[in-house]
Amino acid sequence: MLFPKKVKHRKWQRMRRNPSKARAETRGATLAFGSHGLKATSVGRIRSNQLEAARKTIARVMGKTGKMWIRIFPDRPYTEKAAEVGMGKGKGDVKGYEVEVLPGRVIFEVDGVPDLPARDALRKAGAKMPVKTRIVAR
């Protein structure tokens, strides 16, 4: 799974936003490397294990042909308190890392495979994502 080597602060604040006011992403909104891509159409946070599950799915469908790019990186730590622990006593321990995704952000790109297998791989990967996605092509 993807996680940063080092972070400036061990525990971050949530930085909750109103999802209905989320603007479209300006960075990383177009295909830069591949011929097909998976683009987010809603706001959400993608955890590193969800990203890894989608990556494995794409790799399994494409086989040894083609190339894949992951356009996002989970660098934001999230915490979780242990089971059956009462309120208070501080913030929980770091459980893993996630990335906040806005609408329009390209998550995956693939190239070197025909149109149908590429769309099939990205469709299956989109099912693993906690955000709504759509497939884009050049």
C-alpha positions in Angstrom: 0.0 0.0 0.0 1.0 3.6 -0.6 2.1 5.7 2.4 4.5 8.6 2.8 8.0 8.1 4.1 7.7 11.1 6.4 5.0 13.6 7.3 5.4 17.0 9.0 2.7 16.4 11.5 1.8 12.9 12.8 -1.9 13.6 13.3 -3.9 16.1 11.1 -7.2 17.7 11.7 -10.2 16.6 9.7 -10.7 19.8 7.7 -14.4 19.0 7.0 -15.9 20.7 4.1 -19.5 21.0 2.8 -19.6 18.5 -0.1 -22.4 20.5 -1.8 -20.0 23.4 -2.2 -17.2 21.4 -3.6 -15.7 23.0 -6.7 -14.3 21.1 -9.6 -10.6 20.2 -9.4 -8.3 22.4 -11.5 -5.1 20.3 -11.1 -4.8 16.8 -12.5 -8.1 17.1 -14.4 -6.9 16.0 -17.9 -5.2 12.9 -19.2 -1.5 13.4 -19.2 0.1 10.0 -19.8 -2.4 7.4 -21.0 -5.2 7.0 -23.5 -7.9 6.1 -21.0 -8.5 7.4 -17.5 -10.7 7.0 -14.4 -12.0 10.4 -13.3 -13.8 11.2 -10.0 -17.2 12.9 -10.3 -17.9 13.4 -6.6 -16.0 14.5 -3.4 -14.5 11.9 -1.1 -11.4 10.5 0.6 -9.7 7.5 -0.9 -7.7 5.4 1.5 -4.5 3.7 0.5 -6.0 0.2 0.8 -8.8 1.2 -1.6 -6.3 2.5 -4.0 -4.3 -0.7 -3.8 -7.4 -2.8 -4.4 -8.2 -0.8 -7.6 -4.6 -1.0 -8.8 -4.6 -4.8 -8.4 -7.9 -5.1 -10.3 -6.5 -3.0 -13.2 -3.3 -5.0 -13.3 -5.2 -8.3 -13.3 -7.5 -7.3 -16.2 -4.7 -5.7 -18.3 -2.3 -8.6 -17.8 1.4 -8.0 -18.8 0.5 -5.7 -21.6 0.0 -2.0 -21.2 1.1 0.6 -18.6 -0.7 2.1 -15.7 -0.3 5.4 -13.8 -1.7 6.3 -10.4 -2.3 10.1 -10.4 -3.0 10.6 -6.7 -1.0 9.8 -3.6 -2.4 9.2 0.0 -0.4 11.5 2.2 -3.0 12.6 4.7 -3.0 10.5 8.0 -6.3 9.5 9.5 -6.8 8.3 13.1 -9.1 5.8 14.8 -9.7 5.0 18.4 -9.6 1.4 19.6 -12.9 -0.6 19.9 -15.0 -0.1 23.0 -13.0 3.0 24.2 -14.9 5.8 25.9 -15.1 9.4 24.8 -12.2 11.7 25.8 -8.6 10.7 26.5 -7.3 12.4 23.4 -7.2 11.6 19.7 -6.8 8.0 18.4 -3.7 6.5 16.9 -2.9 6.8 13.2 -4.6 4.0 11.3 -3.5 4.8 7.8 -3.3 7.4 5.0 -5.8 8.8 2.6 -6.1 11.5 -0.1 -8.9 14.0 -0.5 -10.4 13.9 -4.0 -12.5 16.7 -5.6 -14.7 16.2 -8.7 -12.8 16.2 -12.0 -9.6 14.6 -10.6 -8.0 11.8 -12.7 -7.2 8.9 -10.4 -5.8 6.2 -12.8 -4.6 6.3 -16.4 -3.9 3.3 -18.6 -2.2 2.9 -22.0 -1.0 0.2 -24.4 -4.2 -1.9 -24.3 -7.2 -1.9 -26.7 -10.3 0.2 -26.0 -12.5 -2.5 -24.6 -10.1 -4.1 -22.0 -9.0 -0.6 -20.9 -12.7 0.4 -20.2 -13.4 -2.9 -18.5 -10.3 -2.6 -16.2 -11.2 1.0 -15.3 -14.9 0.1 -14.7 -13.9 -2.6 -12.3 -11.5 -0.3 -10.5 -14.2 2.4 -10.2 -16.3 -0.1 -8.3 -13.6 -0.2 -5.6 -13.6 3.5 -5.2 -15.6 5.3 -2.5 -16.4 8.2 -4.9 -18.5 8.2 -8.1 -16.3 7.8 -11.2 -16.5 7.9 -15.0 -14.1 6.7 -17.7 -12.6 9.3 -20.0 -10.6 8.8 -23.2 -8.5 10.9 -25.5 
